[in-house]
Amino acid sequence: MSENLNSNYIEKDDFNVKTEDSNYEDLIEKLKEIKSTIALLEKTIFK
């Protein structure tokens, strides 16, 4: 019985890690978009 519980915890931990990785990848993509937008605005403003 305890082996089954441990297995469930491991699967949940793996899922959480994958979800966190995905969240970080999404965040990095959003930050890249923001960086590009800021660079474009700077070029527009300082022309």
Buried (B, 14 or more C-beta within 10 A) or exposed (E): EEEEEEEEEEEEEEEEEEEEEEEEEEEEEEEEEEEEEEEEEEEEEEE
